[in-house]
Amino acid sequence: MSIDRAVFVFAGFVVLLGIALSLAVHPWWIALSAFAGLNMIQAAFTGWCPAAMLFKALGLRSGNAFR
């Protein structure tokens, strides 16, 4: 799996987790989904993504987006 795919999977998981927690626990958990969305927008413009750095440190191979 490439870093790009791992970031997409992780971001999708965080968004769905935030939605599920906001429905099951407390509405403020939707902020987790908002944070993930803002981080994706930021990464699209800057190319810097903390999750990509983590996955690179774990040894995943580079994709096209995060080098």
N, C-alpha and C positions, 0 to 999 in steps of 0.2 A: 504494500500500500504506500502511496506517495504522501508527502506532507500535505499537499493540496486536498486530497480526498479525506485525510484524517481531520483536517481543519473543518471541512464541510460537515463531516459526520458529527464532530464534537459540537459545532455551532448548532446544528439541527437538534441534537440531544438537549443542549442547554435551553433552547427555545421551547421545546416540548415539555421539558421538566418544569420550567417557569410557569407555563400555562397550567399544567397538571397541579402544581403546588398552589397556584392562585385559586383554582377551583376547589381543591380539597382541604387546604389549610387556612390560607388568608389571602385576600385580594392583593396585598402589597407584594406578593411573590411575582407578580407580573413584571415588576422592576427587573427581575433576572432576565426575562426575555427582552426587555427594552435595552438592557446593558449589552446583551449579545448582539442585538441588531445594530446598536451604535458602534460596537467594536468592529462588526463586519463592514460598515460604511467607512469607518476610519481606515481599516486595512486596505480597502479598495483604492483609497486615494493616496495613502502613504507607503503601502507595501510592507508595513511593520505590523506584525501580529504576534502577541505573546504566546498564543497556542502553537503557532508555527515554530517558534524558537524552542518550545518544550518538546515538540515532536522531533525536531532536528537533533536535540540533545539525546533523545531516546534512540536515535539511529535510523529513523525513517529516511528514505531517499527523497531528494528534492523533486518537485514537480515543476510546472511552468510558472506558477504565480509567486511562490515564496522561495527565492534563491538566496 
